[in-house]
């Protein structure tokens, strides 16, 4: 995966409980990780070529930082997957121009959003 000028190339999330946070993303979204020791794991790119981010146990998690948005082909199924994996829904699904979205908190307290086209 090559970097593109001025594009987001990597997102790092604080993880006050690295194992619980990693398990959450594996279970809810099927993410895979590269291990780099007891305090960090890289989030593998969906195409298997490189990484798109990481979970950092030495960084403070927050729901007040940048809101990362994930795309879903089936928003309702994603809501169920987040709940089943132990995430907390922070904003129930709602309509916006062009689609629907919801927001959730992961086990470390990071707030993310998920959207789907209309």
C-alpha positions as CSV (number, residue, x, y, z in Angstrom):
1,X,0.0,0.0,0.0
2,X,1.5,3.3,-1.0
3,X,0.9,6.6,0.8
4,X,-1.0,9.3,-1.0
5,X,-0.2,13.0,-0.4
6,X,-2.5,14.6,2.1
7,X,-4.5,11.4,2.6
8,X,-5.0,9.6,5.9
9,X,-2.4,6.9,5.9
10,X,-2.5,5.6,9.5
11,X,-4.8,5.9,12.5
12,X,-3.6,5.0,16.0
13,X,-6.1,4.3,18.8
14,X,-5.2,4.4,22.5
15,X,-6.0,1.1,24.1
16,X,-6.0,1.0,27.9
17,X,-6.8,-2.7,27.6
18,X,-4.9,-3.9,24.5
19,X,-6.2,-7.5,24.5
20,X,-9.9,-6.5,25.0
21,X,-9.7,-3.8,22.4
22,X,-8.0,-6.1,19.9
23,X,-10.5,-8.8,20.5
24,X,-13.3,-6.3,20.0
25,X,-12.1,-5.3,16.6
26,X,-11.4,-8.9,15.5
27,X,-14.8,-10.0,16.6
28,X,-16.9,-7.0,15.4
29,X,-15.2,-6.2,12.1
30,X,-12.8,-9.1,11.3
31,X,-9.7,-7.0,11.6
32,X,-6.3,-8.7,11.7
33,X,-3.2,-7.5,13.5
34,X,0.5,-7.6,13.5
35,X,2.0,-8.0,17.0
36,X,4.8,-5.7,18.1
37,X,5.1,-6.6,21.8
38,X,2.9,-6.2,24.9
39,X,1.9,-2.5,24.2
40,X,1.3,-2.3,20.5
41,X,-0.3,-4.1,17.6
42,X,-0.6,-2.9,14.0
43,X,-4.0,-3.0,12.1
44,X,-3.4,-4.9,8.9
45,X,-4.7,-3.3,5.7
46,X,-7.8,-5.1,4.3
47,X,-5.8,-5.9,1.1
48,X,-3.0,-7.5,3.2
49,X,-0.5,-5.0,2.0
50,X,0.8,-3.0,5.0
51,X,-1.0,-1.5,7.8
52,X,-3.7,1.2,8.2
53,X,-3.3,1.9,11.9
54,X,-2.5,0.5,15.3
55,X,-3.6,0.0,18.9
56,X,-1.3,1.7,21.4
57,X,-1.5,0.6,25.0
58,X,0.8,3.6,26.1
59,X,-1.6,6.2,24.6
60,X,-4.6,7.5,26.4
61,X,-7.9,6.5,24.8
62,X,-10.5,9.2,24.3
63,X,-14.0,9.8,22.9
64,X,-13.1,13.5,22.3
65,X,-10.5,13.1,19.6
66,X,-10.8,12.7,15.8
67,X,-13.9,10.7,14.8
68,X,-12.8,7.8,12.6
69,X,-15.6,6.6,10.3
70,X,-15.9,3.0,9.0
71,X,-18.0,2.0,6.1
72,X,-20.6,-0.8,6.3
73,X,-22.7,-2.6,3.6
74,X,-25.2,-3.6,6.3
75,X,-25.5,-1.0,9.1
76,X,-27.9,-3.0,11.2
77,X,-25.7,-6.1,11.1
78,X,-22.8,-3.9,12.1
79,X,-24.7,-2.5,15.1
80,X,-25.4,-6.1,16.2
81,X,-21.7,-7.1,15.8
82,X,-20.5,-4.1,17.8
83,X,-23.0,-4.9,20.6
84,X,-22.2,-8.6,20.5
85,X,-18.4,-7.9,20.7
86,X,-18.9,-5.7,23.8
87,X,-19.0,-2.2,22.3
88,X,-21.3,0.4,23.7
89,X,-23.5,2.3,21.2
90,X,-23.0,6.0,21.8
91,X,-25.4,7.3,19.1
92,X,-28.1,4.9,17.8
93,X,-28.4,4.7,14.0
94,X,-29.7,7.9,12.4
95,X,-30.3,9.2,8.9
96,X,-28.1,11.8,7.3
97,X,-28.1,13.1,3.8
98,X,-26.9,10.2,1.7
99,X,-27.2,7.4,4.2
100,X,-27.3,6.3,7.9
101,X,-24.8,6.1,10.6
102,X,-24.2,5.3,14.3
103,X,-21.4,5.8,16.8
104,X,-19.9,3.5,19.4
105,X,-17.3,3.3,22.1
106,X,-14.8,0.4,22.0
107,X,-13.6,-1.3,25.3
108,X,-10.9,1.3,25.8
109,X,-13.4,4.2,25.4
110,X,-12.4,5.3,21.8
111,X,-15.4,6.7,19.9
112,X,-15.8,5.7,16.3
113,X,-18.6,6.0,13.7
114,X,-19.9,3.6,11.1
115,X,-21.9,4.7,8.0
116,X,-23.8,3.2,5.1
117,X,-25.1,4.6,1.9
118,X,-28.8,5.3,1.5
